[in-house]
Amino acid sequence: MNVVMLVGEVTDRPFRPGNGARTVVKIKTKGAGGTPDHFEFDAFGQPGDFGARLFVGDVIAITGRLEDRTYTEDGEQVTELRIVAQFIELVTRAGDRAGRHGSQGGGDHAEPAHHDAD
């Protein structure tokens, strides 16, 4: 079984390189000892469209798989391990954490949005 599940905060504006078929999203999670771990993942189809609409500071949950890729760069063979998102759920919008869910913990609670891969 090849399943990856992460919850983290979007650290850079998502972008669509090349022909726009995929969206690249960068997040940070809380690692061991409280130090942040940084991950970059790819999303295609509906999850990619959803990922392209994320903002820095949004907290998301992703479920996906690991995929290894091999390519040649400057005459050398490079192998990298990528995360491919199959499901993205919006946990908290960036503005909601600071504004609506202040010290009293009340405020609006929107249903989380999520998008599955086709």
DSSP file (Angstrom, degrees, kcal/mol; ACC not computed):
  #  RESIDUE AA STRUCTURE BP1 BP2  ACC     N-H-->O    O-->H-N    N-H-->O    O-->H-N    TCO  KAPPA ALPHA  PHI   PSI    X-CA   Y-CA   Z-CA
    1    1 A M              0   0    0      0, 0.0     2,-0.5     0, 0.0     0, 0.0   0.000 360.0 360.0 360.0 135.7    0.0    0.0    0.0
    2    2 A N        +     0   0    0      2,-0.0     2,-0.4    63,-0.0     0, 0.0  -0.848 360.0 147.2-122.9  91.1    1.3    3.4   -1.0
    3    3 A V        -     0   0    0     -2,-0.5     2,-0.4    62,-0.1    62,-0.2  -0.993  23.5-172.3-132.8 133.3   -0.5    6.1    1.0
    4    4 A V  E     -A   64   0A   0     60,-2.4    60,-2.6    -2,-0.4     2,-0.4  -0.987   2.9-174.8-122.9 132.9    0.7    9.5    2.3
    5    5 A M  E     +A   63   0A   0     -2,-0.4     2,-0.3    58,-0.2    58,-0.2  -0.995  11.4 167.7-129.6 126.7   -1.4   11.7    4.6
    6    6 A L  E     -A   62   0A   0     56,-2.1    56,-2.9    -2,-0.4     2,-0.4  -0.982  22.0-162.4-137.3 147.1   -0.2   15.1    5.6
    7    7 A V  E     +A   61   0A   0     -2,-0.3    23,-0.3    54,-0.2     2,-0.3  -0.999  36.6 133.6-125.1 128.5   -1.7   18.2    7.3
    8    8 A G  E     -A   60   0A   0     52,-2.3    52,-2.8    -2,-0.4     2,-0.4  -0.968  52.4 -90.3-163.2 176.7    0.2   21.4    6.9
    9    9 A E  E     -AB  59  28A   0     19,-2.4    19,-1.9    -2,-0.3     2,-0.2  -0.832  41.7-114.3-102.1 133.1    0.2   25.1    6.1
   10   10 A V  E     - B   0  27A   0     48,-2.9    47,-2.5    -2,-0.4    17,-0.3  -0.492  32.4-177.4 -66.2 127.9    0.7   26.4    2.6
   11   11 A T        +     0   0    0     15,-2.4     2,-0.3    -2,-0.2    16,-0.2   0.695  61.9  28.1-104.6 -23.2    4.0   28.3    2.5
   12   12 A D  S    S-     0   0    0     14,-0.8    14,-0.5    43,-0.1    -1,-0.2  -0.957  94.3 -88.6-136.4 154.2    4.2   29.6   -1.1
   13   13 A R        -     0   0    0     -2,-0.3    42,-0.1    12,-0.1    39,-0.1  -0.459  53.2-112.4 -60.9 125.7    1.6   30.5   -3.7
   14   14 A P        -     0   0    0      0, 0.0     2,-0.3     0, 0.0    11,-0.2  -0.260  40.8-166.4 -58.1 148.6    0.7   27.3   -5.6
   15   15 A F  B     -C   24   0A   0      9,-1.8     9,-3.1    -3,-0.1    -3,-0.0  -0.935  23.7-135.8-139.7 161.7    1.8   27.4   -9.3
   16   16 A R        -     0   0    0     -2,-0.3     7,-0.2     7,-0.2     2,-0.1  -0.897  27.2-163.3-120.2  98.5    1.2   25.6  -12.5
   17   17 A P    >   -     0   0    0      0, 0.0     3,-1.8     0, 0.0     5,-0.5  -0.328  54.2  -5.7 -77.4 162.6    4.5   25.0  -14.4
   18   18 A G  T 3  S-     0   0    0      1,-0.3    -2,-0.1     2,-0.1     0, 0.0  -0.302 135.1  -3.4  62.7-128.2    4.8   24.0  -18.1
   19   19 A N  T 3  S-     0   0    0     -2,-0.1    -1,-0.3     1,-0.1    -3,-0.0   0.425  97.0-111.5 -83.1   1.9    1.5   23.3  -19.8
   20   20 A G  S <  S+     0   0    0     -3,-1.8    -2,-0.1     2,-0.1    -1,-0.1   0.601  80.0 126.6  82.5  12.4   -0.6   23.8  -16.6
   21   21 A A  S    S+     0   0    0     -4,-0.3    24,-0.6    23,-0.1     2,-0.3   0.741  71.9  39.1 -74.4 -22.1   -1.6   20.2  -16.3
   22   22 A R  E     - D   0  44A   0     -5,-0.5     2,-0.4    22,-0.1    22,-0.2  -0.903  69.8-143.1-127.3 156.7   -0.4   20.0  -12.7
   23   23 A T  E     - D   0  43A   0     20,-2.6    20,-1.9    -2,-0.3     2,-0.5  -0.965  13.0-149.1-115.7 134.8   -0.4   22.3   -9.7
   24   24 A V  E     -CD  15  42A   0     -9,-3.1    -9,-1.8    -2,-0.4     2,-0.4  -0.918  16.7-175.1-106.0 125.7    2.6   22.4   -7.4
   25   25 A V  E     - D   0  41A   0     16,-2.5    16,-2.7    -2,-0.5     2,-0.4  -0.971  10.6-155.5-123.4 135.2    1.8   23.2   -3.7
   26   26 A K  E     + D   0  40A   0    -14,-0.5   -15,-2.4    -2,-0.4   -14,-0.8  -0.932  19.7 171.2-111.5 132.1    4.4   23.7   -0.9
   27   27 A I  E     -BD  10  39A   0     12,-2.7    12,-2.8    -2,-0.4     2,-0.4  -0.902  22.9-142.9-133.0 162.8    3.4   23.1    2.7
   28   28 A K  E     -BD   9  38A   0    -19,-1.9   -19,-2.4    -2,-0.3     2,-0.3  -0.982  16.5-170.0-124.8 144.0    5.1   22.9    6.1
   29   29 A T  E     - D   0  37A   0      8,-2.8     8,-2.3    -2,-0.4     2,-0.7  -0.790  35.3 -95.5-121.6 166.5    4.2   20.5    8.9
   30   30 A K  E     - D   0  36A   0    -23,-0.3     5,-0.1    -2,-0.3     3,-0.1  -0.773  49.1-165.7 -84.7 116.7    5.2   20.3   12.5
   31   31 A G    >   -     0   0    0      4,-2.5     3,-2.0    -2,-0.7     2,-0.0  -0.159  38.0 -50.1 -90.5-172.7    8.0   17.8   12.7
   32   32 A A  G >  S+     0   0    0      1,-0.3     3,-1.1     2,-0.2    -1,-0.2  -0.344 128.7  14.6 -59.4 135.6    9.6   16.0   15.6
   33   33 A G  G 3  S-     0   0    0      1,-0.2    -1,-0.3    -3,-0.1    -2,-0.0   0.593 129.1 -73.9  74.2   9.9   10.5   18.3   18.3
   34   34 A G  G <  S+     0   0    0     -3,-2.0    -1,-0.2     1,-0.3    -2,-0.2   0.406  93.9 135.5  85.7  -3.4    8.4   21.1   16.9
   35   35 A T    <   -     0   0    0     -3,-1.1    -4,-2.5    -5,-0.1    -1,-0.3  -0.583  59.6-109.5 -77.7 142.3   10.8   21.9   14.0
   36   36 A P  E     -D   30   0A   0      0, 0.0     2,-0.4     0, 0.0    -6,-0.2  -0.449  23.2-153.5 -75.5 142.7    9.0   22.4   10.7
   37   37 A D  E     -D   29   0A   0     -8,-2.3    -8,-2.8    -2,-0.2     2,-0.4  -0.934  13.5-145.0-107.8 138.4    9.2   19.8    7.9
   38   38 A H  E     +D   28   0A   0     -2,-0.4     2,-0.3   -10,-0.2   -10,-0.2  -0.887  19.1 179.1-110.2 135.0    8.7   21.2    4.3
   39   39 A F  E     -D   27   0A   0    -12,-2.8   -12,-2.7    -2,-0.4     2,-0.4  -0.951  15.2-158.2-132.0 151.1    7.0   19.2    1.6
   40   40 A E  E     -D   26   0A   0     -2,-0.3    43,-0.7   -14,-0.2     2,-0.3  -0.997  18.9-178.8-126.5 133.0    6.1   19.9   -2.0
   41   41 A F  E     -De  25  83A   0    -16,-2.7   -16,-2.5    -2,-0.4     2,-0.3  -0.930  20.9-131.4-133.9 159.7    3.4   17.9   -3.8
   42   42 A D  E     -De  24  84A   0     41,-2.9    43,-3.3    -2,-0.3     2,-0.4  -0.811  18.3-169.8-105.3 146.8    1.8   17.7   -7.2
   43   43 A A  E     -De  23  85A   0    -20,-1.9   -20,-2.6    -2,-0.3     2,-0.3  -0.999   2.6-171.7-138.1 136.9   -1.9   17.7   -7.9
   44   44 A F  E  >  -D   22   0A   0     41,-0.6     4,-1.0    -2,-0.4   -22,-0.1  -0.804  52.2  -1.2-121.6 162.6   -3.7   16.9  -11.2
   45   45 A G  H  > S-     0   0    0    -24,-0.6     4,-2.3    -2,-0.3     5,-0.2  -0.269 129.1  -6.6  62.7-140.0   -7.3   17.2  -12.3
   46   46 A Q  H  > S+     0   0    0      1,-0.2     4,-2.6     2,-0.2    -1,-0.2   0.905 138.8  51.2 -59.0 -44.9   -9.9   18.4   -9.7
   47   47 A P  H  > S+     0   0    0      0, 0.0     4,-2.9     0, 0.0    -1,-0.2   0.885 110.7  51.3 -60.4 -34.3   -7.3   18.4   -6.8
   48   48 A G  H  X S+     0   0    0     -4,-1.0     4,-1.9     2,-0.2    -2,-0.2   0.908 109.6  48.4 -66.5 -42.0   -5.0   20.5   -9.1
   49   49 A D  H  X S+     0   0    0     -4,-2.3     4,-0.5     2,-0.2    -1,-0.2   0.913 114.8  45.9 -63.3 -42.3   -7.7   23.0   -9.8
   50   50 A F  H >< S+     0   0    0     -4,-2.6     3,-1.4     1,-0.2    -2,-0.2   0.923 110.6  53.3 -65.3 -44.8   -8.5   23.2   -6.1
   51   51 A G  H >< S+     0   0    0     -4,-2.9     3,-1.6     1,-0.3    -1,-0.2   0.833 100.5  61.2 -59.7 -34.2   -4.8   23.5   -5.2
   52   52 A A  H 3< S+     0   0    0     -4,-1.9    -1,-0.3     1,-0.3    -2,-0.2   0.704 101.2  55.0 -66.7 -18.8   -4.4   26.4   -7.6
   53   53 A R  T << S+     0   0    0     -3,-1.4    -1,-0.3    -4,-0.5    -2,-0.2   0.329  85.1 110.6 -97.3   6.8   -6.9   28.4   -5.6
   54   54 A L    <   -     0   0    0     -3,-1.6     2,-0.3    -4,-0.1    39,-0.0  -0.416  55.1-146.2 -79.2 158.7   -5.1   28.0   -2.2
   55   55 A F    >   -     0   0    0    -42,-0.1     3,-2.1    -2,-0.1   -45,-0.3  -0.870  30.0 -86.3-122.6 156.7   -3.4   30.9   -0.5
   56   56 A V  T 3  S+     0   0    0     -2,-0.3   -45,-0.2     1,-0.3     3,-0.1  -0.413 117.4  28.9 -58.4 131.0   -0.3   31.2    1.7
   57   57 A G  T 3  S+     0   0    0    -47,-2.5    -1,-0.3     1,-0.4   -46,-0.1   0.161  85.2 131.9  99.4 -17.4   -1.3   30.4    5.3
   58   58 A D    <   -     0   0    0     -3,-2.1   -48,-2.9   -49,-0.1     2,-0.5  -0.425  52.8-137.2 -63.0 141.8   -4.2   28.1    4.4
   59   59 A V  E     +AF   9  92A   0     33,-2.9    32,-2.6   -50,-0.2    33,-1.7  -0.913  30.7 177.0-102.8 127.4   -4.1   24.8    6.4
   60   60 A I  E     -AF   8  90A   0    -52,-2.8   -52,-2.3    -2,-0.5     2,-0.4  -0.892  26.8-143.7-129.9 157.6   -4.9   21.8    4.3
   61   61 A A  E     -AF   7  89A   0     28,-2.6    28,-3.0    -2,-0.3     2,-0.4  -0.983  23.5-170.8-116.5 132.5   -5.0   18.0    4.6
   62   62 A I  E     -AF   6  88A   0    -56,-2.9   -56,-2.1    -2,-0.4     2,-0.4  -0.948  14.5-167.0-124.9 147.7   -3.9   15.9    1.7
   63   63 A T  E     +AF   5  87A   0     24,-2.3    23,-2.7    -2,-0.4    24,-1.8  -0.999  36.7 118.5-125.5 133.2   -4.0   12.2    1.0
   64   64 A G  E     -AF   4  85A   0    -60,-2.6   -60,-2.4    -2,-0.4     2,-0.3  -0.778  50.4 -90.3-163.2-153.9   -1.9   10.9   -1.9
   65   65 A R  E     - F   0  84A   0     19,-2.0    19,-2.9   -62,-0.2     2,-0.3  -0.936  29.3-110.4-139.3 159.6    0.8    8.5   -2.9
   66   66 A L  E     - F   0  83A   0     -2,-0.3     2,-0.4    17,-0.2    17,-0.2  -0.738  33.5-175.0 -89.3 142.3    4.6    8.6   -3.3
   67   67 A E  E     - F   0  82A   0     15,-2.7    15,-3.2    -2,-0.3     2,-0.4  -0.994  15.0-144.2-139.6 129.6    5.9    8.4   -6.8
   68   68 A D  E     - F   0  81A   0     -2,-0.4     2,-0.4    13,-0.2    13,-0.2  -0.774  17.2-169.0 -96.6 143.2    9.6    8.2   -7.9
   69   69 A R  E     - F   0  80A   0     11,-2.7    11,-2.7    -2,-0.4     2,-0.4  -0.977   7.1-161.0-130.7 141.1   10.7    9.9  -11.1
   70   70 A T  E     + F   0  79A   0     -2,-0.4     2,-0.3     9,-0.2     9,-0.2  -0.985  22.0 152.1-124.2 133.2   13.9    9.6  -13.0
   71   71 A Y  E     - F   0  78A   0      7,-2.5     7,-3.8    -2,-0.4     2,-0.5  -0.945  41.1-107.6-149.9 169.0   15.2   12.2  -15.4
   72   72 A T  E     + F   0  77A   0     -2,-0.3     2,-0.4     5,-0.2     5,-0.2  -0.895  31.4 177.4-107.3 130.3   18.5   13.5  -16.9
   73   73 A E  E >  S- F   0  76A   0      3,-3.0     3,-1.9    -2,-0.5    -2,-0.0  -0.985  72.6 -13.7-134.4 122.4   19.7   16.9  -15.9
   74   74 A D  T 3  S-     0   0    0     -2,-0.4    -1,-0.1     1,-0.3     3,-0.1   0.866 129.4 -53.7  54.0  39.4   23.1   18.3  -17.1
   75   75 A G  T 3  S+     0   0    0      1,-0.2     2,-0.4     0, 0.0    -1,-0.3   0.444 117.6 108.7  79.9  -0.1   24.0   14.8  -18.3
   76   76 A E  E <  S- F   0  73A   0     -3,-1.9    -3,-3.0     2,-0.0     2,-0.4  -0.886  71.2-120.1-113.0 142.7   23.4   13.2  -14.9
   77   77 A Q  E     - F   0  72A   0     -2,-0.4     2,-0.4    -5,-0.2    -5,-0.2  -0.662  31.2-165.8 -79.6 128.6   20.6   10.9  -14.0
   78   78 A V  E     - F   0  71A   0     -7,-3.8    -7,-2.5    -2,-0.4     2,-0.5  -0.953   8.0-166.9-118.7 133.2   18.4   12.3  -11.2
   79   79 A T  E     + F   0  70A   0     -2,-0.4     2,-0.3    -9,-0.2    -9,-0.2  -0.982  12.9 178.2-118.2 130.1   15.9   10.3   -9.2
   80   80 A E  E     - F   0  69A   0    -11,-2.7   -11,-2.7    -2,-0.5     2,-0.5  -0.947  25.6-134.0-131.3 153.7   13.4   12.1   -7.0
   81   81 A L  E     - F   0  68A   0     -2,-0.3     2,-0.3   -13,-0.2   -13,-0.2  -0.931  29.9-174.8-106.8 122.8   10.6   11.1   -4.7
   82   82 A R  E     - F   0  67A   0    -15,-3.2   -15,-2.7    -2,-0.5     2,-0.5  -0.830  23.7-130.1-118.1 154.8    7.4   13.2   -5.2
   83   83 A I  E     -eF  41  66A   0    -43,-0.7   -41,-2.9    -2,-0.3     2,-0.6  -0.910  18.8-160.8 -99.9 129.2    4.0   13.3   -3.4
   84   84 A V  E     -eF  42  65A   0    -19,-2.9   -19,-2.0    -2,-0.5     2,-0.3  -0.956  15.1-139.0-112.2 115.5    1.0   13.1   -5.8
   85   85 A A  E     +eF  43  64A   0    -43,-3.3   -41,-0.6    -2,-0.6   -21,-0.3  -0.554  27.6 171.7 -77.6 132.1   -2.2   14.4   -4.1
   86   86 A Q  E    S+     0   0A   0    -23,-2.7    31,-2.4     1,-0.4     2,-0.3   0.541  74.9  26.0-108.2 -16.4   -5.3   12.5   -4.8
   87   87 A F  E     -GF 116  63A   0    -24,-1.8   -24,-2.3    29,-0.2     2,-0.4  -0.974  63.4-173.2-150.9 129.8   -7.5   14.3   -2.2
   88   88 A I  E     -GF 115  62A   0     27,-1.7    27,-2.0    -2,-0.3     2,-0.4  -0.996   4.3-171.7-128.0 130.8   -7.1   17.8   -0.8
   89   89 A E  E     -GF 114  61A   0    -28,-3.0   -28,-2.6    -2,-0.4     2,-0.7  -0.984  21.9-133.3-123.3 132.3   -9.2   19.2    2.1
   90   90 A L  E     + F   0  60A   0     23,-3.2    23,-0.3    -2,-0.4   -30,-0.2  -0.744  26.0 175.5 -81.5 117.7   -9.2   22.8    3.3
   91   91 A V  E     -     0   0A   0    -32,-2.6     2,-0.3    -2,-0.7   -31,-0.2   0.903  67.6  -4.2 -87.7 -50.0   -9.0   22.7    7.1
   92   92 A T  E     - F   0  59A   0    -33,-1.7   -33,-2.9    20,-0.0    -1,-0.3  -0.980  66.5-126.9-148.7 131.5   -8.8   26.4    7.7
   93   93 A R    >>  -     0   0    0     -2,-0.3     4,-1.2   -35,-0.2     3,-0.7  -0.505  32.3-116.2 -71.8 147.8   -8.5   29.5    5.5
   94   94 A A  H 3> S+     0   0    0      1,-0.3     4,-0.8     2,-0.2     3,-0.5   0.895 114.1  46.3 -54.1 -46.8   -5.6   31.8    6.3
   95   95 A G  H 3> S+     0   0    0      1,-0.2     4,-2.2     2,-0.2     5,-0.5   0.740 103.1  64.9 -70.8 -23.6   -7.8   34.7    7.4
   96   96 A D  H <4>S+     0   0    0     -3,-0.7     5,-1.9     1,-0.2    -1,-0.2   0.854  95.9  56.2 -70.0 -34.2  -10.1   32.6    9.5
   97   97 A R  H  <5S+     0   0    0     -4,-1.2    -1,-0.2    -3,-0.5    -2,-0.2   0.930 117.6  31.7 -64.7 -45.1   -7.4   31.6   12.0
   98   98 A A  H  <5S+     0   0    0     -4,-0.8    -2,-0.2     2,-0.1    -1,-0.2   0.889 129.6  32.0 -81.4 -39.9   -6.5   35.2   12.9
   99   99 A G  T ><5S+     0   0    0     -4,-2.2     3,-0.6     2,-0.1    -3,-0.2   0.983 125.8  23.3 -85.6 -66.9   -9.9   36.9   12.4
  100  100 A R  T 3 5S+     0   0    0     -5,-0.5    -3,-0.2     1,-0.2     2,-0.2   0.767 121.3  50.6 -80.9 -26.7  -12.9   34.8   13.2
  101  101 A H  T 3 <S+     0   0    0     -5,-1.9    -1,-0.2     4,-0.1     6,-0.1  -0.266  81.5 149.2-107.1  47.4  -11.4   32.2   15.5
  102  102 A G    X   -     0   0    0     -3,-0.6     3,-1.6    -2,-0.2    -3,-0.1   0.416  68.0 -52.5 -64.5-153.7   -9.7   34.7   17.9
  103  103 A S  T 3  S+     0   0    0      1,-0.3    -1,-0.1     2,-0.1    -2,-0.0   0.732 134.9  55.1 -63.5 -24.5   -9.1   34.2   21.6
  104  104 A Q  T 3  S-     0   0    0      1,-0.0    -1,-0.3     2,-0.0    -2,-0.1   0.629  98.4-136.6 -86.7 -12.0  -12.7   33.4   22.4
  105  105 A G    <   +     0   0    0     -3,-1.6    -2,-0.1     1,-0.2    -4,-0.1   0.529  64.2 112.4  76.0   5.0  -12.8   30.5   19.9
  106  106 A G        +     0   0    0     -6,-0.0    -1,-0.2     3,-0.0     2,-0.1   0.135  30.8  93.2 -88.4-152.6  -16.2   31.4   18.5
  107  107 A G  S    S-     0   0    0     -6,-0.1     2,-0.1    -3,-0.1    -6,-0.1  -0.368  77.6 -23.5  99.8-176.4  -17.2   32.7   15.0
  108  108 A D        -     0   0    0     -2,-0.1     2,-0.5     1,-0.0    -8,-0.0  -0.408  47.6-159.3 -72.3 144.7  -18.2   31.2   11.8
  109  109 A H        -     0   0    0     -2,-0.1     2,-0.2     3,-0.0    -2,-0.1  -0.888  10.2-162.4-126.8  99.7  -17.4   27.6   11.0
  110  110 A A        -     0   0    0     -2,-0.5     3,-0.1     1,-0.1     0, 0.0  -0.517  30.2-102.7 -78.8 147.8  -17.5   26.9    7.3
  111  111 A E        -     0   0    0     -2,-0.2    -1,-0.1     1,-0.1     2,-0.1  -0.499  45.4-105.9 -65.1 136.3  -17.7   23.3    6.1
  112  112 A P        -     0   0    0      0, 0.0     2,-0.3     0, 0.0   -21,-0.1  -0.392  31.4-134.1 -65.1 141.2  -14.3   22.1    4.9
  113  113 A A        +     0   0    0    -23,-0.3   -23,-3.2    -2,-0.1     2,-0.3  -0.719  27.8 177.0 -92.9 147.0  -14.0   21.9    1.1
  114  114 A H  E     -G   89   0A   0     -2,-0.3     2,-0.4   -25,-0.3   -25,-0.2  -0.994  15.2-159.8-149.0 155.2  -12.3   18.8   -0.4
  115  115 A H  E     -G   88   0A   0    -27,-2.0   -27,-1.7    -2,-0.3     2,-0.2  -0.987   8.4-151.3-141.5 127.9  -11.7   17.5   -3.9
  116  116 A D  E     -G   87   0A   0     -2,-0.4   -29,-0.2   -29,-0.2   -70,-0.2  -0.608  27.6-106.1 -91.9 154.1  -10.9   14.0   -5.0
  117  117 A A              0   0    0    -31,-2.4   -72,-0.1    -2,-0.2    -1,-0.1  -0.479 360.0 360.0 -70.9 150.7   -8.9   13.0   -8.0
  118  118 A D              0   0    0     -2,-0.1    -1,-0.1   -74,-0.1   -73,-0.1   0.497 360.0 360.0 -65.3 360.0  -10.9   11.7  -10.9
